[in-house]
Amino acid sequence: QVQLVESGGGLVQPGGSLRLSCAASGSIFSINVMGWFRQAPGKQRELVAQITSAGTTTYVDSVKGRFIIPRDSAKNTVTLQMNNLKPEDTAVYYCYLRDQNKSSSSFTAYWGQGTQVTVSS
C-alpha cells in the first residue's frame, strides 16, 4: 500500500504564496504521474497540476502562470508552488499518485488525505 503525506496548507491573503509538498512511501512499483487535485465545497474535484515520469507538466487554465510544479524535486515527492493566490483557489488540495506495474501494465491511483488552502478575502 502507498501512503501520501501532504504538508504546506494554510491561510494566506490574496496575492500571497504557499508551497505544498507531498511525499509518497510504501509499495511503489513505478510512479507514472504525481500531481494535485482540489475540491471546494459543493464543487467537483478538479485537476490542478501534475507531472509525469517523463517530466511533462499540465496545469488547469485557472492557475497557469501562478502555480508550478518544480522540476527539482526529491524522489517520490511532488511540490506545488502557488503564487499570487486568489480567493477562488480556496479548496482542499489532494495529492495524487498514479503507480504503474509495468509488468502487467496496470495502474493504481492513490490519494493524500487533503490539506486545506484558504485564501482570505
Backbone as a chain_set.jsonl record, in Angstrom:
{"seq": "QVQLVESGGGLVQPGGSLRLSCAASGSIFSINVMGWFRQAPGKQRELVAQITSAGTTTYVDSVKGRFIIPRDSAKNTVTLQMNNLKPEDTAVYYCYLRDQNKSSSSFTAYWGQGTQVTVSS", "coords": {"N": [[0.837, -1.182, 0.0], [0.411, 2.269, -0.667], [1.254, 5.328, 0.777], [0.452, 8.749, 1.035], [1.664, 11.755, 2.127], [0.843, 14.946, 2.932], [1.774, 18.396, 3.133], [1.964, 21.874, 4.035], [-0.29, 23.411, 3.587], [-2.59, 26.071, 4.47], [-3.561, 29.294, 5.752], [-3.744, 32.178, 3.829], [-3.288, 35.485, 2.575], [-4.933, 37.147, -0.193], [-2.944, 37.268, -3.112], [-0.734, 36.282, -1.889], [1.578, 33.555, -1.213], [1.934, 30.002, -1.195], [3.412, 26.852, -0.488], [2.992, 23.628, -1.324], [3.685, 20.308, -0.355], [4.213, 16.878, -1.042], [4.826, 13.67, -0.016], [5.553, 10.423, -0.958], [5.28, 7.061, 0.097], [5.84, 3.562, 0.697], [4.683, 0.598, -0.972], [5.639, 1.046, -3.838], [5.571, 0.662, -7.294], [6.252, 1.869, -9.898], [6.304, 5.224, -10.41], [3.985, 6.85, -12.307], [2.516, 9.204, -12.643], [2.422, 12.144, -10.7], [0.605, 14.507, -8.841], [-1.682, 17.231, -8.217], [-4.937, 17.63, -7.061], [-7.901, 19.553, -6.46], [-10.665, 20.476, -4.377], [-13.425, 22.344, -3.828], [-16.032, 23.269, -1.51], [-19.108, 21.829, -2.43], [-18.411, 21.665, -5.081], [-17.033, 20.068, -7.998], [-14.26, 17.837, -7.896], [-11.176, 18.832, -9.207], [-8.457, 18.592, -11.487], [-5.486, 20.192, -10.736], [-2.7, 20.466, -11.183], [-0.104, 18.499, -12.609], [2.616, 16.19, -12.916], [4.384, 14.113, -15.066], [6.197, 10.994, -15.244], [8.003, 11.417, -17.227], [8.508, 14.055, -17.035], [6.719, 15.872, -18.015], [4.54, 18.524, -17.585], [1.279, 19.576, -16.558], [-1.276, 21.968, -16.316], [-4.227, 23.309, -14.93], [-6.244, 25.717, -16.585], [-6.909, 27.949, -15.007], [-4.867, 28.329, -13.189], [-2.539, 28.661, -14.514], [0.57, 30.185, -15.016], [0.651, 31.037, -12.425], [0.839, 28.9, -10.614], [3.198, 26.268, -10.123], [4.861, 23.204, -10.684], [7.828, 22.402, -9.491], [10.687, 21.231, -11.263], [12.893, 20.275, -9.943], [12.763, 18.134, -7.676], [12.588, 15.996, -4.83], [13.016, 12.416, -4.777], [10.103, 10.506, -5.242], [8.394, 12.499, -4.429], [6.275, 15.37, -4.712], [5.907, 18.763, -5.391], [4.05, 21.733, -5.059], [4.203, 24.906, -6.005], [2.567, 27.758, -5.217], [1.663, 30.801, -6.297], [0.65, 34.256, -6.124], [-1.954, 33.947, -5.029], [-5.483, 33.524, -5.137], [-8.817, 34.226, -3.913], [-10.505, 32.363, -5.128], [-8.967, 30.126, -5.252], [-9.268, 28.79, -2.935], [-9.672, 25.777, -1.339], [-9.75, 22.239, -0.636], [-6.803, 20.599, -1.074], [-5.573, 17.84, -2.761], [-3.107, 15.454, -2.856], [-1.998, 13.388, -5.495], [-1.202, 10.266, -6.829], [-0.233, 8.179, -9.413], [0.445, 4.94, -9.865], [2.369, 2.573, -11.606], [2.405, -0.738, -12.553], [4.593, -2.089, -14.468], [4.96, -4.596, -15.503], [2.47, -5.774, -15.741], [1.098, -3.766, -16.905], [-0.708, -2.327, -15.437], [-2.459, 0.164, -13.554], [-2.58, 2.015, -10.558], [-4.251, 4.225, -8.475], [-3.564, 6.619, -5.959], [-4.355, 8.6, -3.13], [-3.77, 11.535, -1.228], [-4.512, 12.721, 2.116], [-5.584, 15.2, 2.014], [-5.174, 18.71, 2.183], [-5.948, 21.782, 3.611], [-6.325, 24.769, 1.889], [-6.687, 28.095, 2.3], [-7.602, 31.125, 1.074], [-7.89, 34.215, 2.098], [-10.422, 36.754, 2.045]], "CA": [[0.0, 0.0, 0.0], [1.133, 3.518, -0.785], [0.754, 6.425, 1.581], [0.833, 10.083, 0.613], [1.614, 12.693, 3.234], [0.863, 16.308, 2.429], [2.065, 19.47, 4.063], [2.116, 23.192, 3.46], [-1.524, 24.165, 3.501], [-2.796, 27.075, 5.494], [-4.296, 30.521, 5.461], [-2.916, 33.196, 3.206], [-4.033, 36.59, 1.996], [-4.84, 37.234, -1.648], [-1.647, 37.713, -3.589], [0.319, 35.579, -1.194], [2.1, 32.307, -1.756], [2.057, 28.803, -0.393], [4.11, 25.75, -1.125], [2.515, 22.332, -0.894], [4.576, 19.192, -0.6], [3.63, 15.558, -0.879], [5.821, 12.605, -0.018], [4.973, 9.096, -1.116], [6.023, 5.946, 0.652], [5.153, 2.29, 0.64], [4.971, -0.367, -2.032], [5.528, 1.709, -5.134], [6.196, -0.014, -8.429], [6.862, 2.901, -10.724], [5.413, 6.374, -10.453], [3.638, 7.318, -13.639], [2.087, 10.588, -12.514], [2.11, 12.74, -9.414], [0.01, 15.809, -9.044], [-2.553, 17.83, -7.227], [-6.319, 17.963, -7.311], [-8.508, 20.355, -5.417], [-12.111, 20.415, -4.313], [-14.1, 23.324, -2.997], [-17.352, 22.776, -1.089], [-20.161, 21.84, -3.424], [-17.881, 21.662, -6.435], [-16.352, 18.857, -8.42], [-12.821, 17.799, -7.765], [-10.539, 19.134, -10.473], [-7.008, 18.521, -11.572], [-4.814, 21.476, -10.693], [-1.398, 20.354, -11.826], [0.502, 17.19, -12.5], [3.865, 15.961, -13.627], [4.557, 12.716, -15.419], [7.538, 10.465, -15.051], [8.836, 11.995, -18.276], [8.72, 15.451, -16.742], [5.709, 16.703, -18.649], [3.629, 19.14, -16.634], [-0.018, 20.016, -17.019], [-1.92, 22.856, -15.372], [-5.54, 23.801, -15.281], [-6.104, 27.069, -17.115], [-7.081, 28.976, -13.993], [-3.664, 28.504, -12.382], [-1.376, 28.831, -15.371], [1.293, 31.406, -14.735], [0.687, 31.286, -10.992], [1.261, 27.688, -9.933], [4.189, 25.499, -10.844], [5.49, 22.048, -10.072], [9.252, 22.494, -9.813], [11.33, 20.021, -11.762], [13.874, 19.832, -8.964], [12.057, 17.577, -6.535], [13.14, 14.762, -4.298], [12.399, 11.197, -5.258], [8.799, 10.141, -4.687], [7.741, 13.682, -3.894], [5.816, 16.385, -5.638], [5.722, 20.051, -4.751], [3.264, 22.704, -5.806], [4.437, 26.292, -5.625], [1.387, 28.539, -5.548], [1.917, 32.225, -6.182], [-0.458, 35.148, -6.449], [-3.163, 33.204, -4.708], [-6.752, 34.209, -5.22], [-9.856, 33.561, -3.122], [-11.038, 31.236, -5.877], [-8.094, 28.976, -5.048], [-9.617, 28.159, -1.673], [-10.145, 24.413, -1.544], [-8.918, 21.184, -0.101], [-5.902, 20.13, -2.105], [-5.259, 16.435, -2.592], [-2.008, 14.876, -3.615], [-2.407, 12.255, -6.312], [-0.13, 9.468, -7.394], [-0.607, 7.033, -10.225], [1.516, 3.968, -9.837], [2.267, 1.64, -12.711], [3.074, -2.015, -12.587], [4.926, -2.206, -15.878], [4.865, -5.984, -15.926], [1.079, -6.049, -16.083], [0.543, -2.542, -17.489], [-1.813, -1.894, -14.605], [-2.283, 1.424, -12.852], [-3.289, 2.186, -9.308], [-4.256, 5.61, -8.027], [-3.54, 6.858, -4.53], [-4.712, 9.966, -2.761], [-3.451, 12.035, 0.086], [-5.65, 12.997, 2.988], [-6.055, 16.538, 1.721], [-4.713, 19.815, 3.011], [-6.782, 22.949, 3.366], [-5.753, 26.046, 1.476], [-7.681, 29.15, 2.417], [-7.156, 32.453, 0.662], [-8.865, 35.086, 2.737], [-10.894, 37.905, 1.297]], "C": [[0.879, 1.242, 0.0], [0.451, 4.574, 0.072], [1.298, 7.742, 1.054], [0.628, 11.033, 1.78], [1.82, 14.098, 2.688], [1.208, 17.288, 3.54], [2.087, 20.788, 3.307], [0.852, 24.012, 3.327], [-1.636, 25.178, 4.617], [-3.613, 28.232, 4.993], [-3.341, 31.562, 4.914], [-3.813, 34.281, 2.63], [-3.945, 36.567, 0.473], [-3.52, 37.859, -2.086], [-0.475, 37.02, -2.941], [0.686, 34.276, -1.859], [2.07, 31.206, -0.717], [2.786, 27.753, -1.201], [3.626, 24.447, -0.514], [3.535, 21.264, -1.248], [3.846, 17.895, -0.317], [4.735, 14.523, -1.009], [5.122, 11.259, -0.052], [5.886, 8.042, -0.513], [5.187, 4.685, 0.535], [5.565, 1.463, -0.559], [4.703, 0.233, -3.4], [6.245, 0.883, -6.193], [6.974, 0.988, -9.274], [5.878, 4.055, -10.841], [5.229, 6.828, -11.889], [3.298, 8.801, -13.628], [1.995, 10.949, -11.037], [1.54, 14.125, -9.662], [-0.912, 16.207, -7.925], [-3.941, 18.068, -7.793], [-6.799, 18.89, -6.208], [-10.02, 20.255, -5.51], [-12.616, 21.447, -3.324], [-15.467, 22.779, -2.611], [-18.392, 22.907, -2.185], [-19.698, 21.805, -4.858], [-17.19, 20.338, -6.728], [-14.855, 18.965, -8.175], [-12.197, 18.007, -9.148], [-9.03, 18.967, -10.375], [-6.435, 19.927, -11.608], [-3.521, 21.435, -11.488], [-0.886, 18.939, -11.658], [1.809, 17.16, -13.259], [4.01, 14.473, -13.863], [5.982, 12.284, -15.144], [8.516, 10.988, -16.089], [9.105, 13.479, -18.059], [7.734, 16.395, -17.383], [4.733, 17.228, -17.604], [2.357, 19.604, -17.314], [-0.651, 20.855, -15.923], [-3.31, 23.209, -15.861], [-5.414, 25.279, -15.648], [-6.116, 28.14, -16.029], [-5.836, 29.232, -13.152], [-2.412, 28.706, -13.219], [-0.735, 30.195, -15.147], [1.393, 31.74, -13.272], [1.217, 30.092, -10.204], [2.31, 26.974, -10.78], [4.631, 24.299, -10.014], [6.966, 22.103, -10.438], [9.791, 21.16, -10.305], [12.28, 19.423, -10.73], [13.156, 19.396, -7.704], [12.737, 16.298, -6.084], [12.382, 13.56, -4.851], [11.111, 10.918, -4.497], [8.12, 11.303, -3.968], [7.231, 14.546, -5.033], [5.522, 17.641, -4.839], [4.883, 20.936, -5.658], [3.534, 24.077, -5.226], [3.276, 27.13, -6.128], [1.671, 30.005, -5.255], [0.684, 33.016, -6.58], [-1.801, 34.473, -6.209], [-4.39, 34.101, -4.699], [-7.777, 33.505, -4.341], [-10.452, 32.335, -3.817], [-10.184, 29.978, -5.749], [-8.405, 28.235, -3.753], [-10.254, 26.798, -1.924], [-9.31, 23.476, -0.686], [-8.096, 20.633, -1.255], [-5.456, 18.712, -1.777], [-4.083, 16.045, -3.463], [-2.487, 13.602, -4.302], [-1.18, 11.569, -6.88], [-0.727, 8.334, -8.206], [0.598, 6.133, -10.37], [1.295, 2.957, -10.949], [3.068, 0.381, -12.434], [3.361, -2.313, -14.05], [4.84, -3.64, -16.391], [3.459, -6.331, -16.397], [0.397, -4.88, -16.773], [-0.671, -2.046, -16.715], [-1.448, -0.618, -13.859], [-3.116, 1.426, -11.586], [-3.148, 3.631, -8.856], [-4.302, 5.681, -6.504], [-3.763, 8.335, -4.271], [-4.207, 10.302, -1.379], [-4.707, 12.362, 0.871], [-6.273, 14.356, 2.724], [-5.503, 17.556, 2.694], [-5.481, 21.067, 2.615], [-5.94, 24.146, 2.978], [-6.871, 27.072, 1.505], [-7.045, 30.483, 2.066], [-8.223, 33.434, 1.122], [-9.222, 36.272, 1.858], [-10.922, 39.148, 2.178]], "O": [[1.957, 1.256, 0.595], [-0.775, 4.69, 0.085], [2.465, 7.836, 0.674], [-0.461, 11.103, 2.35], [2.838, 14.396, 2.064], [0.964, 17.037, 4.72], [2.213, 20.81, 2.082], [0.915, 25.193, 2.986], [-0.876, 25.149, 5.585], [-4.266, 28.161, 3.952], [-2.267, 31.795, 5.467], [-4.954, 34.024, 2.248], [-2.99, 36.029, -0.088], [-3.049, 38.839, -1.509], [0.66, 37.158, -3.396], [0.175, 33.934, -2.925], [2.169, 31.456, 0.484], [2.777, 27.767, -2.431], [3.829, 24.194, 0.674], [4.166, 21.311, -2.304], [2.97, 17.832, 0.545], [5.481, 14.507, -1.988], [4.211, 10.995, 0.734], [7.11, 8.13, -0.606], [3.98, 4.74, 0.304], [6.665, 1.617, -1.091], [3.681, -0.036, -4.032], [7.386, 0.46, -6.003], [8.202, 0.945, -9.344], [4.755, 3.881, -11.313], [6.19, 7.148, -12.589], [3.736, 9.557, -14.495], [1.541, 10.146, -10.222], [1.954, 14.824, -10.587], [-0.925, 15.614, -6.846], [-4.096, 18.639, -8.873], [-6.175, 18.994, -5.152], [-10.58, 19.986, -6.573], [-12.276, 21.422, -2.141], [-16.008, 21.919, -3.306], [-18.539, 23.967, -2.794], [-20.517, 21.907, -5.771], [-16.817, 19.595, -5.821], [-14.271, 20.046, -8.242], [-12.646, 17.422, -10.134], [-8.422, 19.173, -9.325], [-6.852, 20.756, -12.418], [-3.285, 22.273, -12.358], [-1.2, 18.264, -10.677], [2.07, 17.995, -14.126], [3.783, 13.668, -12.96], [6.855, 13.101, -14.851], [9.725, 11.0, -15.856], [9.852, 14.091, -18.822], [7.902, 17.612, -17.298], [4.167, 16.455, -16.83], [2.358, 19.974, -18.488], [-0.579, 20.506, -14.745], [-3.537, 23.385, -17.058], [-4.584, 25.999, -15.093], [-5.4, 29.136, -16.135], [-5.757, 30.253, -12.468], [-1.329, 28.904, -12.669], [-1.415, 31.22, -15.095], [2.146, 32.639, -12.898], [1.96, 30.261, -9.237], [2.302, 27.071, -12.007], [4.754, 24.383, -8.792], [7.318, 21.87, -11.594], [9.399, 20.098, -9.821], [12.444, 18.205, -10.659], [12.963, 20.185, -6.779], [13.383, 15.61, -6.875], [11.254, 13.682, -5.328], [11.04, 11.073, -3.278], [7.366, 11.103, -3.016], [7.702, 14.457, -6.167], [4.956, 17.582, -3.747], [5.004, 20.883, -6.881], [3.143, 24.376, -4.098], [3.031, 27.201, -7.333], [1.89, 30.393, -4.107], [-0.202, 32.518, -7.275], [-2.665, 34.439, -7.085], [-4.337, 35.267, -4.308], [-7.631, 32.318, -4.05], [-10.856, 31.379, -3.155], [-10.631, 28.885, -6.098], [-7.856, 27.161, -3.507], [-11.252, 26.689, -2.635], [-8.305, 23.87, -0.094], [-8.641, 20.247, -2.29], [-5.019, 18.423, -0.663], [-4.08, 16.287, -4.67], [-3.28, 12.841, -3.748], [-0.245, 12.217, -7.349], [-1.617, 7.621, -7.741], [1.629, 6.518, -10.923], [0.166, 2.536, -11.202], [4.258, 0.436, -12.121], [2.472, -2.74, -14.787], [4.666, -3.863, -17.589], [3.286, -7.095, -17.346], [-0.759, -4.99, -17.182], [-1.561, -1.415, -17.286], [-0.279, -0.36, -13.572], [-4.227, 0.897, -11.558], [-2.05, 4.187, -8.856], [-4.994, 4.899, -5.852], [-3.408, 9.195, -5.078], [-4.214, 9.467, -0.475], [-5.821, 12.287, 0.351], [-7.387, 14.625, 3.175], [-5.381, 17.289, 3.89], [-5.64, 21.368, 1.432], [-4.968, 24.49, 3.651], [-7.879, 26.927, 0.814], [-6.072, 30.908, 2.689], [-9.329, 33.463, 0.582], [-8.423, 36.727, 1.038], [-11.296, 40.225, 1.715]]}, "num_chains": 1, "name": "protein.A"}
